[in-house]
Amino acid sequence: MAKGFILCADDFAMTEGVSRAILDLLGRGKLTATGAMTNRPHWRRLAPELAAFAGQADLGLHLNLTCAAPISVMPRLAPGGALPGLKDVARAAVLSPAARVEIAVEIARQLDAFEQALGRPPDFVDGHQHVHVLPGVRRALLDTLPRRYPAGTLYVRDPADRFAAIRARGIAVGKALVIAGLATGFRAAALKRGLRVNRGFSGVAPFDPARDFAADLASFLIEPGPCHLVMCHPGFIDDELASLDPVVAARPVEHAAIAAFMPPPGLPLRRFRALEG
């Protein structure tokens, strides 16, 4: 039985506007987790403001291998200094040993940047565009985390759920099933390495600003798992956002809906540890 759910905002530090929207929702008590892009130039400046919510929300690394510039030099994956698209990352991670080495180094650098700015390890790790579950990326991540952190100290996101639950929610079903397919075996591999994992996932959305996101948010809570995680992408639009990410107009719609959101009776907002225990 679900004891509540985690509501996690992705993309902190992507832009000023996205970060301000997330900080606003954290301040209202509307989020219980957020993942940060530590390769972005906004990260170090905004990290102290995010740190104020430690203990109130899970603060994690949103591993980024597809947006803007990496922290490390990546001559195989990002020869011009800009990270490629998801398909190119997926292809290189499978076919190129050199790319896999670069990915492992970049994972370590983004973890370093998180720790240097906040003075502590992340509560969790997930991936921008679910890049962390891709073959060739997942092994680098799942091998790195146990070497750096004691067993049981952080969790990783499993972006898969049961077909019946995805179908019952009825939102971006095809997209959710593709993501679940990409994540096949990820949970088992993480558990084998002593990492903790959510059980139940939703929030895959069409990013259509004309949709009623409040209704979608309620649908994401249909058939929740026992340690259910809902991702979201709130943000305020700024000039930088359109140049970095295809999800623009839907972000303020999500922010407004989450700001007004009241969890249903018996399914409160929780942090990971409260659900796992």
C-alpha positions as CSV (number, residue, x, y, z in Angstrom):
1,M,0.0,0.0,0.0
2,A,1.3,3.5,-0.8
3,K,2.0,5.6,2.2
4,G,2.4,8.8,0.2
5,F,4.5,9.9,-2.7
6,I,7.6,11.9,-3.6
7,L,7.1,15.0,-5.9
8,C,10.4,15.7,-7.6
9,A,11.1,18.7,-9.7
10,D,13.8,18.1,-12.3
11,D,16.3,20.6,-13.8
12,F,17.3,22.8,-10.9
13,A,20.1,25.2,-12.1
14,M,19.2,24.7,-15.8
15,T,18.3,28.4,-15.9
16,E,17.5,31.2,-13.5
17,G,13.8,31.0,-14.2
18,V,13.5,27.2,-13.8
19,S,15.5,27.5,-10.5
20,R,13.4,30.3,-9.1
21,A,10.2,28.4,-9.8
22,I,11.5,25.3,-8.0
23,L,12.7,27.4,-5.0
24,D,9.3,29.0,-4.8
25,L,7.6,25.6,-4.7
26,L,10.1,24.3,-2.1
27,G,9.3,27.3,0.0
28,R,5.6,26.6,-0.2
29,G,6.2,23.0,0.9
30,K,4.9,21.7,-2.5
31,L,7.9,19.5,-3.4
32,T,9.7,16.8,-1.6
33,A,12.7,16.5,-3.9
34,T,14.6,18.3,-6.7
35,G,17.5,17.3,-8.9
36,A,20.2,19.8,-9.8
37,M,22.2,20.1,-13.0
38,T,25.6,20.8,-11.5
39,N,27.3,21.3,-14.9
40,R,25.3,24.5,-15.4
41,P,26.9,27.9,-14.6
42,H,24.0,28.8,-12.3
43,W,24.7,25.9,-9.9
44,R,27.3,27.4,-7.6
45,R,25.5,30.7,-7.2
46,L,22.1,29.1,-6.5
47,A,23.3,26.1,-4.4
48,P,23.3,28.0,-1.1
49,E,19.6,28.9,-1.6
50,L,18.8,25.2,-2.4
51,A,20.8,24.1,0.7
52,A,18.3,25.8,2.9
53,F,15.8,23.1,2.1
54,A,18.1,20.2,3.2
55,G,16.0,18.1,5.6
56,Q,12.8,19.3,4.1
57,A,13.3,17.9,0.7
58,D,15.6,15.4,-1.0
59,L,18.3,17.2,-2.9
60,G,19.9,15.2,-5.6
61,L,22.0,15.2,-8.8
62,H,20.2,15.4,-12.1
63,L,22.9,13.8,-14.2
64,N,23.1,15.8,-17.4
65,L,24.8,14.4,-20.5
66,T,22.6,16.0,-23.1
67,C,22.2,19.7,-22.3
68,A,24.8,22.5,-22.8
69,A,28.4,22.0,-21.8
70,P,30.0,19.2,-19.7
71,I,32.3,20.0,-16.8
72,S,35.1,17.8,-18.1
73,V,36.7,17.7,-21.5
74,M,34.9,15.1,-23.6
75,P,36.7,15.0,-27.1
76,R,34.7,11.9,-28.2
77,L,31.2,12.8,-26.9
78,A,31.4,16.6,-27.0
79,P,34.2,17.5,-29.3
80,G,32.9,21.1,-29.8
81,G,32.3,21.6,-26.1
82,A,28.5,21.0,-26.3
83,L,26.8,17.8,-25.2
84,P,25.0,16.0,-28.0
85,G,21.3,14.9,-28.1
86,L,20.0,11.8,-26.4
87,K,20.2,9.5,-29.4
88,D,23.9,10.4,-30.0
89,V,24.7,9.8,-26.3
90,A,22.9,6.4,-26.4
91,R,24.8,5.4,-29.6
92,A,28.2,6.5,-28.4
93,A,27.7,4.9,-24.9
94,V,27.1,1.5,-26.6
95,L,29.6,1.6,-29.4
96,S,32.6,3.7,-28.1
97,P,34.8,2.6,-25.2
98,A,36.3,6.1,-25.3
99,A,32.9,7.7,-24.8
100,R,32.2,5.4,-21.9
101,V,35.4,6.5,-20.2
102,E,34.4,10.1,-20.8
103,I,30.9,9.5,-19.4
104,A,32.4,7.9,-16.2
105,V,34.7,10.9,-15.7
106,E,31.8,13.4,-16.2
107,I,29.6,11.5,-13.7
108,A,32.3,11.9,-11.2
109,R,32.8,15.6,-12.0
110,Q,29.1,16.3,-11.6
111,L,29.0,14.5,-8.3
112,D,32.1,16.5,-7.2
113,A,30.4,19.7,-8.1
114,F,27.3,18.8,-6.0
115,E,29.5,17.9,-3.0
116,Q,31.7,21.0,-3.3
117,A,28.7,23.4,-3.5
118,L,26.6,21.8,-0.8
119,G,29.2,20.2,1.4
120,R,27.6,16.8,1.4
121,P,26.6,14.0,-0.9
122,P,23.4,14.0,-2.9
123,D,20.3,12.3,-1.5
124,F,19.7,10.7,-4.9
125,V,20.8,10.6,-8.5
126,D,18.6,10.6,-11.6
127,G,19.2,11.7,-15.1
128,H,18.1,14.4,-17.5
129,Q,16.0,12.7,-20.2
130,H,16.5,9.5,-18.2
131,V,20.0,9.3,-19.5
132,H,21.1,7.4,-16.4
133,V,19.3,4.2,-17.4
134,L,20.9,4.0,-20.9
135,P,23.1,1.0,-21.6
136,G,26.7,2.2,-21.3
137,V,25.7,5.0,-19.0
138,R,23.9,3.0,-16.3
139,R,26.9,0.7,-15.7
140,A,29.3,3.7,-15.2
141,L,26.8,5.3,-12.8
142,L,26.0,2.2,-10.8
143,D,29.7,1.3,-10.5
144,T,30.6,4.8,-9.4
145,L,28.1,5.3,-6.7
146,P,29.0,2.4,-4.4
147,R,32.6,3.3,-4.6
148,R,31.9,6.9,-3.4
149,Y,29.1,6.4,-0.9
150,P,28.3,3.9,1.9
151,A,25.6,1.4,1.1
152,G,22.1,2.7,1.8
153,T,23.0,6.4,1.9
154,L,21.3,7.5,-1.4
155,Y,18.8,6.3,-3.9
156,V,18.6,6.2,-7.7
157,R,15.5,6.8,-9.8
158,D,13.9,3.9,-11.6
159,P,11.7,5.6,-14.3
160,A,9.7,2.4,-15.0
161,D,6.4,1.2,-13.7
162,R,3.9,-1.6,-14.4
163,F,2.2,-1.6,-17.7
164,A,-1.2,-1.7,-16.0
165,A,-0.5,1.4,-13.9
166,I,0.8,3.3,-16.9
167,R,-2.3,2.4,-19.0
168,A,-4.7,3.3,-16.1
169,R,-3.2,6.8,-15.9
170,G,-3.7,7.3,-19.6
171,I,-1.2,10.1,-20.0
172,A,1.6,9.9,-22.6
173,V,1.3,6.1,-22.5
174,G,3.5,5.4,-25.4
175,K,6.3,7.6,-24.1
176,A,6.0,6.1,-20.6
177,L,6.3,2.6,-22.0
178,V,9.4,3.5,-24.1
179,I,11.1,4.9,-21.0
180,A,10.1,1.8,-19.0
181,G,11.6,-0.3,-21.7
182,L,14.9,1.6,-21.7
183,A,15.0,1.1,-17.9
184,T,14.5,-2.7,-18.1
185,G,17.0,-4.3,-15.7
186,F,18.0,-1.0,-14.1
187,R,16.2,-1.7,-10.7
188,A,17.8,-5.1,-10.4
189,A,21.2,-3.8,-11.2
190,A,20.9,-1.0,-8.7
191,L,19.7,-3.3,-5.9
192,K,22.5,-5.7,-6.6
193,R,25.0,-2.9,-5.9
194,G,23.3,-2.0,-2.6
195,L,21.6,1.1,-3.9
196,R,18.1,2.1,-2.9
197,V,15.4,2.6,-5.6
198,N,11.9,4.0,-5.7
199,R,9.0,1.5,-6.3
200,G,6.5,3.2,-8.6
201,F,7.0,6.1,-11.0
202,S,4.9,8.5,-13.0
203,G,5.0,12.1,-14.3
204,V,5.8,11.3,-17.9
205,A,3.9,14.1,-19.7
206,P,3.3,15.3,-23.3
207,F,4.4,18.9,-22.2
208,D,1.4,20.4,-23.9
209,P,0.7,23.9,-22.2
210,A,-3.0,23.6,-23.3
211,R,-3.5,20.5,-21.0
212,D,-4.9,20.7,-17.5
213,F,-1.8,19.8,-15.6
214,A,-3.7,19.8,-12.3
215,A,-5.8,16.9,-13.7
216,D,-2.7,15.2,-15.0
217,L,-1.1,15.5,-11.6
218,A,-4.1,13.8,-10.1
219,S,-3.9,11.0,-12.7
220,F,-0.2,10.4,-11.9
221,L,-1.4,9.2,-8.5
222,I,-3.6,6.4,-9.9
223,E,-2.2,3.0,-8.8
224,P,0.8,4.4,-7.0
225,G,3.6,2.1,-6.0
226,P,4.7,1.6,-2.4
227,C,7.5,4.1,-2.7
228,H,6.1,6.2,-5.5
229,L,8.0,9.0,-7.3
230,V,6.3,11.6,-9.5
231,M,8.6,13.8,-11.6
232,C,7.6,17.3,-12.7
233,H,9.2,20.2,-14.6
234,P,8.0,23.6,-13.2
235,G,9.7,26.7,-14.3
236,F,9.5,30.4,-15.2
237,I,10.3,31.2,-18.8
238,D,13.4,33.2,-19.4
239,D,15.4,33.9,-22.6
240,E,17.9,31.2,-21.8
241,L,15.4,28.4,-21.5
242,A,14.3,28.3,-25.1
243,S,17.9,28.0,-26.3
244,L,18.5,25.0,-24.1
245,D,15.4,22.8,-23.8
246,P,12.3,22.0,-25.9
247,V,10.1,22.1,-22.8
248,V,9.3,25.8,-22.4
249,A,5.6,26.9,-22.4
250,A,4.5,23.9,-20.2
251,R,6.8,24.9,-17.3
252,P,4.8,27.8,-15.9
253,V,1.6,25.8,-16.3
254,E,3.1,23.1,-14.2
255,H,4.4,25.6,-11.6
256,A,0.9,27.1,-11.2
257,A,-0.8,23.7,-10.9
258,I,1.7,22.5,-8.3
259,A,1.5,25.7,-6.3
260,A,-2.3,25.1,-6.0
261,F,-2.1,21.3,-5.6
262,M,-3.4,19.6,-2.5
263,P,-2.5,15.9,-2.1
264,P,-5.4,13.6,-1.8
265,P,-6.4,12.3,1.7
266,G,-4.3,9.4,2.7
267,L,-1.6,10.0,0.1
268,P,0.6,12.8,1.5
269,L,3.8,14.3,0.1
270,R,6.8,12.5,1.6
271,R,10.6,12.2,1.3
272,F,12.1,9.0,0.2
273,R,13.1,7.7,3.6
274,A,9.6,8.1,5.0
275,L,8.2,5.9,2.2
276,E,11.0,3.3,2.1
277,G,10.7,2.7,5.8
